[in-house]
Amino acid sequence: MNHRSHTPAVRSVDVRPVLPITDETTTAPGQVDATSLVNGIPSIHSSLLLRPDEAAAVLAIGRSTLYELVDSGDVPSVRIGRSRRFRRSDLVSFVNNLPTHRTASQ
């Protein structure tokens, strides 16, 4: 009997940090600025432009919803060649400008 151990293939995983929506660098309750910390490192050291899937993940929405927000003009994007990218600062501005909904106290 020939017993060979099977070693699973190792895949590389993209572990780039994403912009947190809230952290200790908030400028006002619920707002963050473009210099927010990402894993303890200022975001200037991470990608300034995000791919659509990364931007959707940062906003905790699906890519289709992200494209709807782009089409409606709510979230700006830039084109580099045929690629669409999203500025971190634009995502921060979008979140900071979202209306807050409060429930009436009873």
C-alpha positions as CSV (number, residue, x, y, z in Angstrom):
1,M,0.0,0.0,0.0
2,N,1.2,3.4,-0.9
3,H,0.2,6.0,1.7
4,R,1.1,9.5,0.6
5,S,0.1,12.4,2.8
6,H,-1.9,15.0,1.0
7,T,-0.8,18.5,1.7
8,P,-3.4,21.2,0.9
9,A,-2.3,24.0,-1.4
10,V,-1.6,27.3,0.3
11,R,-3.4,30.3,-1.1
12,S,-2.4,33.8,-0.6
13,V,-5.0,36.0,1.1
14,D,-5.4,39.7,0.7
15,V,-5.2,41.1,4.2
16,R,-5.1,44.8,3.4
17,P,-6.8,46.8,6.2
18,V,-10.1,48.6,5.4
19,L,-11.2,51.9,6.8
20,P,-13.2,51.6,10.0
21,I,-16.5,53.5,10.2
22,T,-16.0,54.4,13.8
23,D,-13.0,54.5,16.1
24,E,-11.4,56.6,18.8
25,T,-10.4,59.4,16.3
26,T,-14.0,60.5,15.7
27,T,-14.4,64.2,15.2
28,A,-18.0,64.2,16.5
29,P,-20.3,61.4,17.6
30,G,-20.6,59.0,14.6
31,Q,-18.2,60.9,12.4
32,V,-14.6,60.0,11.3
33,D,-12.0,62.0,9.5
34,A,-9.8,61.0,6.6
35,T,-6.8,60.4,9.0
36,S,-8.6,57.6,10.9
37,L,-6.6,54.8,12.3
38,V,-6.6,51.5,10.5
39,N,-5.3,48.7,12.8
40,G,-3.5,51.4,14.8
41,I,-1.8,52.9,11.7
42,P,-3.0,56.2,10.1
43,S,-4.9,55.4,7.0
44,I,-2.5,57.5,4.9
45,H,-0.3,54.4,4.9
46,S,-3.0,52.2,3.4
47,S,-4.5,52.4,-0.1
48,L,-6.0,55.8,-0.9
49,L,-8.2,54.3,-3.6
50,L,-10.4,51.2,-3.1
51,R,-11.7,48.7,-5.5
52,P,-15.5,48.4,-5.7
53,D,-15.6,45.2,-3.6
54,E,-13.4,46.9,-0.9
55,A,-15.5,50.0,-0.9
56,A,-18.7,48.0,-0.5
57,A,-17.1,46.0,2.4
58,V,-16.1,49.3,4.1
59,L,-19.7,50.5,3.9
60,A,-21.1,47.1,4.8
61,I,-23.3,47.0,1.7
62,G,-23.3,44.9,-1.4
63,R,-21.6,45.9,-4.7
64,S,-25.0,46.3,-6.4
65,T,-26.1,48.8,-3.7
66,L,-22.7,50.6,-4.1
67,Y,-23.3,51.0,-7.8
68,E,-26.8,52.3,-7.2
69,L,-25.3,54.9,-4.9
70,V,-22.8,55.8,-7.6
71,D,-25.5,56.1,-10.3
72,S,-27.6,58.3,-8.0
73,G,-24.6,60.6,-7.4
74,D,-24.5,59.9,-3.6
75,V,-21.1,58.2,-3.7
76,P,-18.5,59.6,-6.2
77,S,-16.0,57.4,-7.9
78,V,-13.0,57.9,-10.2
79,R,-12.0,56.1,-13.3
80,I,-8.4,55.0,-14.0
81,G,-8.5,53.6,-17.5
82,R,-11.4,51.1,-17.4
83,S,-11.2,50.6,-13.6
84,R,-13.5,52.3,-11.2
85,R,-12.0,53.2,-7.8
86,F,-13.3,54.9,-4.7
87,R,-11.5,57.5,-2.6
88,R,-11.4,56.8,1.1
89,S,-12.2,60.4,1.8
90,D,-15.4,60.2,-0.3
91,L,-16.6,57.2,1.6
92,V,-15.9,59.0,4.9
93,S,-17.8,62.0,3.7
94,F,-20.7,59.9,2.5
95,V,-21.0,58.2,5.9
96,N,-20.6,61.5,7.8
97,N,-23.4,63.0,5.8
98,L,-25.9,60.2,6.3
99,P,-28.9,61.4,8.3
100,T,-29.3,59.8,11.8
101,H,-32.6,58.4,12.8
102,R,-33.7,58.6,16.4
103,T,-36.6,56.8,17.9
104,A,-39.0,58.8,20.1
105,S,-38.5,58.0,23.8
106,Q,-41.6,56.6,25.5
